[in-house]
């Protein structure tokens, strides 16, 4: 399943594989494996949650994106978080057709890229300062796809009613 992420902000991250599965050698000049891949925060276009907001998304990408940029992506995991003690769900995605991220297909692969719960919470905090983040659960890509399908259905139901 693919989706479109509308990026709102981008920051650097420590996420990179320990091996050369992304096609970069560790010692390459300016290797992104040394500095980490950028992470964008945004929303999944064409979705609505129970709170009438688009689905929140994190996007691991090779190059930073500008606010408002739309990126074709695929979900890798569903993150259950607590933000200041309140539950929130984020979909973690990668660019849909970027070979650098072909090995990122599940939670185990994310952890191999150093994208564990603690590090993700730190990245989320950097994206939304002033909030306390905690990752309570990682779910695999099928759970993220199901969540997105339900959010698309909710959006389609609302937009269909408006057109009547």
DRENVO-932537 format. One record per residue (C-alpha): residue in one letter; residue number from 1; z negated, x, y negated. Coordinates in steps of 0.05 Angstrom, whole numbers, plus 5000, padded with zeros to 4 digits. Each point is the difference from the previous one (the first is absolute). Layout:
BEGIN
+---------+-----+------+------+------+
: residuo : num :   zz :   xx :   yy :
+---------+-----+------+------+------+
:       A : NUM :    Z :    X :    Y :
...
+---------+-----+------+------+------+
END
This chain:
BEGIN
+---------+-----+------+------+------+
: residuo : num :   zz :   xx :   yy :
+---------+-----+------+------+------+
:       X :   1 : 5000 : 5000 : 5000 :
:       X :   2 : 5017 : 5025 : 4931 :
:       X :   3 : 4973 : 4980 : 4933 :
:       X :   4 : 5008 : 5018 : 4927 :
:       X :   5 : 4942 : 5034 : 4964 :
:       X :   6 : 4998 : 4994 : 4924 :
:       X :   7 : 4963 : 5063 : 4979 :
:       X :   8 : 4948 : 4994 : 4946 :
:       X :   9 : 4971 : 5071 : 5000 :
:       X :  10 : 5009 : 5065 : 5037 :
:       X :  11 : 4951 : 5057 : 5013 :
:       X :  12 : 4999 : 5064 : 5041 :
:       X :  13 : 4965 : 4999 : 5068 :
:       X :  14 : 4978 : 5050 : 5053 :
:       X :  15 : 5042 : 4963 : 5052 :
:       X :  16 : 5048 : 5045 : 5039 :
:       X :  17 : 5010 : 5015 : 5074 :
:       X :  18 : 4967 : 5060 : 5031 :
:       X :  19 : 5066 : 5017 : 5036 :
:       X :  20 : 5072 : 5001 : 4977 :
:       X :  21 : 5014 : 4928 : 5020 :
:       X :  22 : 5022 : 4984 : 4929 :
:       X :  23 : 5054 : 5054 : 5000 :
:       X :  24 : 4964 : 5048 : 4953 :
:       X :  25 : 4973 : 5069 : 5019 :
:       X :  26 : 4930 : 5014 : 4975 :
:       X :  27 : 5021 : 5063 : 4965 :
:       X :  28 : 5061 : 4971 : 4964 :
:       X :  29 : 4997 : 5011 : 4925 :
:       X :  30 : 4971 : 4938 : 4968 :
:       X :  31 : 4989 : 4969 : 5069 :
:       X :  32 : 4974 : 4930 : 4994 :
:       X :  33 : 4959 : 5014 : 5062 :
:       X :  34 : 4956 : 5045 : 4958 :
:       X :  35 : 4992 : 4952 : 4941 :
:       X :  36 : 5003 : 4934 : 5038 :
:       X :  37 : 5046 : 4940 : 4993 :
:       X :  38 : 4993 : 4952 : 4941 :
:       X :  39 : 4971 : 4931 : 5012 :
:       X :  40 : 5022 : 4939 : 4961 :
:       X :  41 : 4959 : 4937 : 4990 :
:       X :  42 : 5034 : 4934 : 4988 :
:       X :  43 : 5017 : 4933 : 5029 :
:       X :  44 : 5046 : 4974 : 5054 :
:       X :  45 : 5055 : 4958 : 4967 :
:       X :  46 : 5009 : 4929 : 5025 :
:       X :  47 : 4929 : 4992 : 5028 :
:       X :  48 : 4938 : 4961 : 4982 :
:       X :  49 : 4929 : 5005 : 5027 :
:       X :  50 : 4948 : 4945 : 5005 :
:       X :  51 : 4978 : 5022 : 4930 :
:       X :  52 : 5071 : 4985 : 4973 :
:       X :  53 : 5013 : 5074 : 4988 :
:       X :  54 : 5054 : 5044 : 5031 :
:       X :  55 : 4978 : 5043 : 5058 :
:       X :  56 : 4971 : 5066 : 4977 :
:       X :  57 : 5035 : 5062 : 5028 :
:       X :  58 : 4994 : 5075 : 5003 :
:       X :  59 : 5064 : 5039 : 5009 :
:       X :  60 : 5001 : 5071 : 5025 :
:       X :  61 : 5065 : 5031 : 4972 :
:       X :  62 : 5035 : 5066 : 4991 :
:       X :  63 : 5010 : 4995 : 4924 :
:       X :  64 : 4957 : 4964 : 4949 :
:       X :  65 : 5026 : 4933 : 4977 :
:       X :  66 : 4999 : 4971 : 4931 :
:       X :  67 : 4963 : 4935 : 4985 :
:       X :  68 : 5045 : 4940 : 5016 :
:       X :  69 : 5043 : 5039 : 5049 :
:       X :  70 : 5017 : 4962 : 5063 :
:       X :  71 : 4999 : 5038 : 5066 :
:       X :  72 : 5024 : 4974 : 5068 :
:       X :  73 : 4943 : 5014 : 5048 :
:       X :  74 : 4972 : 4986 : 5069 :
:       X :  75 : 4926 : 4986 : 5015 :
:       X :  76 : 4961 : 5051 : 5041 :
:       X :  77 : 4930 : 4971 : 4997 :
:       X :  78 : 4957 : 4944 : 4974 :
:       X :  79 : 4938 : 5024 : 4963 :
:       X :  80 : 4938 : 4957 : 4994 :
:       X :  81 : 4960 : 5025 : 4941 :
:       X :  82 : 4939 : 4983 : 4959 :
:       X :  83 : 5009 : 5008 : 4925 :
:       X :  84 : 4932 : 4997 : 4966 :
:       X :  85 : 4976 : 4964 : 5062 :
:       X :  86 : 5056 : 4947 : 4999 :
:       X :  87 : 5052 : 4997 : 5056 :
:       X :  88 : 5072 : 5019 : 4985 :
:       X :  89 : 5060 : 5013 : 5044 :
:       X :  90 : 5052 : 5054 : 4985 :
:       X :  91 : 5064 : 5014 : 5039 :
:       X :  92 : 5015 : 5074 : 5008 :
:       X :  93 : 5075 : 5013 : 5000 :
:       X :  94 : 5051 : 5056 : 5001 :
:       X :  95 : 5072 : 5000 : 4975 :
:       X :  96 : 5041 : 4962 : 5051 :
:       X :  97 : 5057 : 5050 : 5010 :
:       X :  98 : 4969 : 5067 : 4983 :
:       X :  99 : 5003 : 5048 : 5059 :
:       X : 100 : 4939 : 5038 : 4973 :
:       X : 101 : 4957 : 4940 : 5021 :
:       X : 102 : 5033 : 4983 : 5066 :
:       X : 103 : 4940 : 5026 : 5039 :
:       X : 104 : 4953 : 4953 : 4962 :
:       X : 105 : 4999 : 4939 : 5044 :
:       X : 106 : 4926 : 4986 : 5013 :
:       X : 107 : 4928 : 5015 : 4981 :
:       X : 108 : 4996 : 5062 : 5044 :
:       X : 109 : 5060 : 5030 : 4963 :
:       X : 110 : 4967 : 4984 : 4933 :
:       X : 111 : 4938 : 5037 : 5021 :
:       X : 112 : 5044 : 5060 : 5020 :
:       X : 113 : 5024 : 4999 : 4928 :
:       X : 114 : 4927 : 5003 : 4977 :
:       X : 115 : 5003 : 4926 : 4978 :
:       X : 116 : 4932 : 4981 : 5028 :
:       X : 117 : 4953 : 4947 : 4974 :
:       X : 118 : 4960 : 5047 : 4954 :
:       X : 119 : 5061 : 5033 : 4970 :
:       X : 120 : 5035 : 4934 : 4989 :
:       X : 121 : 4938 : 4972 : 4965 :
:       X : 122 : 5001 : 5061 : 4954 :
:       X : 123 : 5074 : 4989 : 4984 :
:       X : 124 : 4988 : 4926 : 4986 :
:       X : 125 : 4943 : 5018 : 4954 :
:       X : 126 : 5046 : 5047 : 4961 :
:       X : 127 : 5050 : 4943 : 4993 :
:       X : 128 : 4948 : 4950 : 4977 :
:       X : 129 : 4944 : 5039 : 4967 :
:       X : 130 : 4935 : 4963 : 4986 :
:       X : 131 : 5000 : 4968 : 5069 :
:       X : 132 : 4965 : 5020 : 5064 :
:       X : 133 : 5046 : 4999 : 5060 :
:       X : 134 : 4985 : 5000 : 5074 :
:       X : 135 : 5050 : 4993 : 5057 :
:       X : 136 : 4968 : 4956 : 5054 :
:       X : 137 : 5058 : 4996 : 5049 :
:       X : 138 : 5070 : 5026 : 5014 :
:       X : 139 : 5047 : 4954 : 5038 :
:       X : 140 : 5067 : 5021 : 5030 :
:       X : 141 : 5069 : 4983 : 4972 :
:       X : 142 : 5007 : 4934 : 5039 :
:       X : 143 : 4939 : 4972 : 4964 :
:       X : 144 : 5029 : 5022 : 4933 :
:       X : 145 : 5067 : 4967 : 5017 :
:       X : 146 : 4965 : 4935 : 5020 :
:       X : 147 : 4959 : 5000 : 4935 :
:       X : 148 : 5064 : 5012 : 4960 :
:       X : 149 : 5037 : 4944 : 5037 :
:       X : 150 : 4944 : 4951 : 4984 :
:       X : 151 : 5000 : 5022 : 4927 :
:       X : 152 : 5076 : 4991 : 4996 :
:       X : 153 : 4993 : 4931 : 5030 :
:       X : 154 : 4948 : 4982 : 4948 :
:       X : 155 : 5045 : 5026 : 4944 :
:       X : 156 : 5061 : 4963 : 5027 :
:       X : 157 : 4960 : 4935 : 5006 :
:       X : 158 : 4978 : 5005 : 4927 :
:       X : 159 : 5068 : 5019 : 4972 :
:       X : 160 : 5034 : 4946 : 5042 :
:       X : 161 : 4953 : 4947 : 4971 :
:       X : 162 : 5015 : 5024 : 4929 :
:       X : 163 : 5075 : 4992 : 5011 :
:       X : 164 : 4993 : 4928 : 5022 :
+---------+-----+------+------+------+
END
